Amino acid sequence: MAGTPPRLSPIAPHEEGIEVPYERIHPDTLRNMIQEFVTRDGADWDESGCTLEEKVEQVLRQLKNKKVKVVLDLRSQTANIVACH
């Protein structure tokens, strides 16, 4: 598949995050989380000519390949997808 993967943000310094294994997240919830991630304001994926489903599949592959991970911010009680270091 062509296209550039969505940009990933590092965890902000004020966040206290813990990694949540994506395999432990219900598949529908994970898909919704990824869809929200790739459609956030400022995301430039739509200029690459990929569909939303293609971008979701790219992020799923990145999760499986351990290039990105799901992190829960304990302060805000929100989850985010971030690059692995």
C-alpha positions as CSV (number, residue, x, y, z in Angstrom):
1,M,0.0,0.0,0.0
2,A,1.2,3.4,-0.9
3,G,1.1,6.4,1.4
4,T,2.8,7.9,4.3
5,P,2.0,6.6,7.8
6,P,0.3,9.0,10.1
7,R,2.6,11.2,12.2
8,L,3.0,10.0,15.7
9,S,3.5,12.3,18.7
10,P,5.8,11.4,21.6
11,I,4.2,11.4,25.0
12,A,4.1,14.9,26.4
13,P,6.4,15.4,29.4
14,H,3.5,16.0,31.8
15,E,1.9,12.7,30.9
16,E,2.2,9.7,33.2
17,G,1.5,6.9,30.7
18,I,1.5,3.2,30.9
19,E,1.6,0.9,27.9
20,V,-1.5,-1.1,27.1
21,P,-0.9,-4.2,25.0
22,Y,-3.1,-3.7,21.9
23,E,-4.0,-7.4,22.0
24,R,-5.9,-6.7,25.3
25,I,-8.1,-4.1,23.7
26,H,-11.4,-5.2,22.2
27,P,-11.0,-5.2,18.4
28,D,-13.9,-2.8,17.8
29,T,-12.5,-0.4,20.5
30,L,-9.0,-0.6,19.0
31,R,-10.3,0.1,15.5
32,N,-12.3,3.1,16.8
33,M,-9.2,4.3,18.6
34,I,-7.1,4.0,15.4
35,Q,-9.8,5.7,13.3
36,E,-9.9,8.6,15.8
37,F,-6.1,8.8,15.7
38,V,-5.8,9.0,11.9
39,T,-8.6,11.5,11.5
40,R,-7.4,14.0,14.2
41,D,-7.0,17.6,13.2
42,G,-3.7,18.2,11.5
43,A,-3.4,14.7,10.2
44,D,-2.2,14.8,6.6
45,W,-3.0,11.2,5.6
46,D,-5.8,12.2,3.2
47,E,-3.3,14.0,0.9
48,S,-1.6,10.7,0.3
49,G,-4.5,9.2,-1.6
50,C,-5.1,6.5,0.9
51,T,-8.5,5.6,2.3
52,L,-9.4,5.6,5.9
53,E,-9.4,1.8,6.0
54,E,-6.0,1.7,4.4
55,K,-4.6,4.1,7.1
56,V,-6.3,2.0,9.9
57,E,-4.6,-1.1,8.5
58,Q,-1.2,0.7,8.4
59,V,-1.5,1.5,12.0
60,L,-2.6,-2.0,12.9
61,R,0.5,-3.3,11.1
62,Q,2.7,-0.8,13.0
63,L,1.2,-2.1,16.3
64,K,1.8,-5.7,15.3
65,N,5.4,-4.9,14.3
66,K,6.0,-3.0,17.5
67,K,6.7,0.3,15.7
68,V,3.9,2.0,17.7
69,K,2.1,1.3,20.9
70,V,-1.0,2.2,22.8
71,V,-0.3,4.3,25.9
72,L,-2.9,5.3,28.6
73,D,-2.3,8.7,30.2
74,L,-3.1,8.2,33.8
75,R,-3.8,11.9,34.5
76,S,-6.2,12.5,31.7
77,Q,-7.5,8.9,31.4
78,T,-7.0,9.0,27.7
79,A,-5.3,6.6,25.3
80,N,-2.9,7.6,22.6
81,I,-0.9,5.8,19.9
82,V,2.8,6.7,20.1
83,A,6.0,5.7,18.4
84,C,8.1,3.1,20.1
85,H,11.6,4.2,21.0
